[in-house]
Amino acid sequence: MSKNIAVLLTDSFEDVEYTEPAKAFKEAGHNITVIEKEKGKTVQGKQGEAKVEIDAAINEVNPDQFDALFIPGGFSPDILRADDRFVQFAKSFMEDKKPVFAICHGPQLLITSETLNDRDVTGYKSIQVDLKNAGARFHDKQVVVCGNQLVTSRTPEDIPAFTRESLNLLSES
């Protein structure tokens, strides 16, 4: 069954951490809506390889419209977490126990939303202490699935495992 996946994204995202999972989600028949501050804007990956047009502004969407949330890494999550609208959006998925997929620096939005306490996670090396300070149980593994809800990975090298586990969760939910 097709799912609607919200993607929180802005400039300086890690190119392949968006493009590879997004391609796999679409190929599996899922719908993706890329959300930023401004609809129609084009954001660019930090490697300069990927350009993504924004489908919807954060003020135009409601978490209830979506079945899952995808947060690619790079600098994008750190930029977005300075805006309470994105923090609240991410928090609602965690509170409603909807699937959340966060890779690399993606968990920074979940740290700021204070939703990682007692959760098993992984993430990029530079945010390991932040994850622990947020109350998460950190695991240095390519992919960590917590409960039937949260999938996290560390780096672009982990994308195949991240994508596989994210798709598994989508098929179960």
C-alpha positions as CSV (number, residue, x, y, z in Angstrom):
1,M,0.0,0.0,0.0
2,S,1.3,3.4,-1.0
3,K,2.3,5.8,1.8
4,N,2.7,9.6,1.9
5,I,6.1,10.5,3.1
6,A,7.0,14.0,4.3
7,V,10.6,15.1,3.7
8,L,12.1,18.0,5.7
9,L,14.8,19.6,3.5
10,T,16.7,22.8,2.9
11,D,19.9,23.9,1.3
12,S,23.2,22.0,2.1
13,F,21.5,18.6,2.6
14,E,23.8,15.6,1.9
15,D,23.0,14.9,-1.7
16,V,22.9,11.1,-1.8
17,E,21.2,10.9,1.6
18,Y,18.2,12.5,0.0
19,T,18.4,11.2,-3.6
20,E,19.0,7.5,-3.0
21,P,16.3,6.8,-0.4
22,A,13.8,9.1,-2.2
23,K,14.4,7.2,-5.4
24,A,13.8,3.9,-3.6
25,F,10.7,5.2,-1.9
26,K,9.2,6.3,-5.2
27,E,10.2,3.1,-6.9
28,A,8.3,1.2,-4.2
29,G,5.2,3.3,-5.0
30,H,5.3,5.8,-2.2
31,N,4.6,9.5,-2.5
32,I,7.1,12.1,-1.4
33,T,6.4,15.7,-0.4
34,V,9.4,17.8,0.1
35,I,8.8,20.6,2.7
36,E,10.7,23.8,3.4
37,K,9.9,27.4,4.3
38,E,9.0,28.3,0.7
39,K,7.0,26.3,-1.8
40,G,8.5,26.3,-5.3
41,K,12.0,27.2,-4.2
42,T,14.9,25.0,-5.4
43,V,17.3,23.8,-2.7
44,Q,20.8,22.5,-3.4
45,G,22.8,19.7,-1.9
46,K,26.1,20.5,-0.2
47,Q,28.0,18.5,-2.9
48,G,26.3,20.5,-5.6
49,E,25.0,17.4,-7.3
50,A,21.4,17.4,-6.4
51,K,18.8,20.2,-6.8
52,V,15.3,19.6,-5.3
53,E,12.2,21.7,-5.9
54,I,10.2,22.3,-2.7
55,D,6.6,20.8,-3.0
56,A,5.1,22.6,0.0
57,A,5.8,25.3,2.6
58,I,5.8,24.2,6.2
59,N,2.8,26.5,6.9
60,E,0.8,24.7,4.2
61,V,1.1,21.2,5.6
62,N,-0.1,19.2,8.6
63,P,1.6,16.1,10.0
64,D,-1.8,14.3,9.8
65,Q,-1.5,14.4,6.0
66,F,1.5,12.0,6.1
67,D,2.2,8.4,7.0
68,A,6.0,8.8,7.6
69,L,8.7,11.4,8.0
70,F,12.1,11.3,6.2
71,I,15.0,13.6,7.4
72,P,18.1,13.5,5.2
73,G,21.4,14.7,6.7
74,G,24.0,17.3,5.9
75,F,23.6,20.8,7.3
76,S,19.9,20.9,6.4
77,P,18.6,19.4,9.8
78,D,20.7,21.9,11.8
79,I,19.3,24.8,9.8
80,L,15.8,23.6,10.0
81,R,15.9,23.0,13.8
82,A,16.3,26.7,14.4
83,D,12.7,27.1,13.2
84,D,10.1,25.8,15.7
85,R,7.7,24.9,13.0
86,F,10.0,22.1,11.7
87,V,10.7,21.0,15.3
88,Q,7.0,20.7,16.1
89,F,6.3,18.9,12.8
90,A,9.0,16.3,13.5
91,K,7.9,16.0,17.1
92,S,4.3,15.2,16.1
93,F,5.5,12.1,14.1
94,M,7.4,10.8,17.1
95,E,4.5,11.4,19.5
96,D,2.0,9.8,17.1
97,K,4.3,6.8,16.7
98,K,4.5,7.2,12.9
99,P,7.6,6.0,11.1
100,V,10.5,8.4,11.1
101,F,13.7,7.9,9.0
102,A,16.7,10.0,9.9
103,I,20.2,9.6,8.5
104,C,23.5,11.2,9.4
105,H,22.7,14.6,11.0
106,G,18.9,14.0,10.5
107,P,18.5,13.1,14.2
108,Q,19.3,16.7,15.1
109,L,15.7,17.7,14.5
110,L,14.7,14.9,16.9
111,I,17.2,16.0,19.5
112,T,15.7,19.5,19.4
113,S,12.2,18.1,19.6
114,E,13.2,16.2,22.7
115,T,11.8,12.9,21.5
116,L,14.8,10.6,21.8
117,N,14.8,9.7,25.5
118,D,15.1,6.0,26.0
119,R,15.3,5.3,22.2
120,D,17.9,3.2,20.4
121,V,19.6,5.4,17.7
122,T,22.7,6.0,15.6
123,G,23.9,9.1,13.8
124,Y,26.9,10.8,12.4
125,K,30.0,10.7,14.7
126,S,29.9,14.5,15.5
127,I,26.4,14.2,17.0
128,Q,26.9,11.0,19.1
129,V,27.4,13.0,22.4
130,D,24.3,15.1,21.5
131,L,22.3,12.0,21.0
132,K,23.4,10.6,24.4
133,N,22.7,13.9,26.1
134,A,19.2,13.8,24.6
135,G,18.7,10.5,26.5
136,A,19.1,8.2,23.6
137,R,21.0,4.9,23.7
138,F,23.6,5.3,21.0
139,H,24.8,2.3,18.9
140,D,27.6,2.6,16.4
141,K,26.0,0.5,13.7
142,Q,25.1,1.1,10.1
143,V,21.4,1.1,10.9
144,V,19.3,1.0,14.1
145,V,15.6,0.3,14.2
146,C,13.9,1.4,17.4
147,G,10.6,-0.3,18.0
148,N,8.3,-0.2,15.0
149,Q,8.9,3.5,14.4
150,L,12.4,4.9,14.1
151,V,15.2,4.1,11.6
152,T,18.5,5.9,11.9
153,S,21.9,5.5,10.1
154,R,25.3,7.2,10.3
155,T,26.7,8.1,6.9
156,P,26.2,7.8,3.1
157,E,27.8,4.4,3.2
158,D,24.9,3.2,5.3
159,I,22.2,4.2,2.8
160,P,21.5,0.6,1.5
161,A,20.8,-0.7,5.0
162,F,18.9,2.6,5.9
163,T,16.7,2.3,2.8
164,R,16.1,-1.4,3.3
165,E,14.9,-1.0,6.9
166,S,12.9,2.1,6.1
167,L,11.0,0.3,3.3
168,N,10.5,-2.7,5.7
169,L,8.9,-0.4,8.2
170,L,6.7,1.3,5.6
171,S,5.4,-2.2,4.4
172,E,4.6,-3.1,8.0
173,S,2.8,0.1,9.1
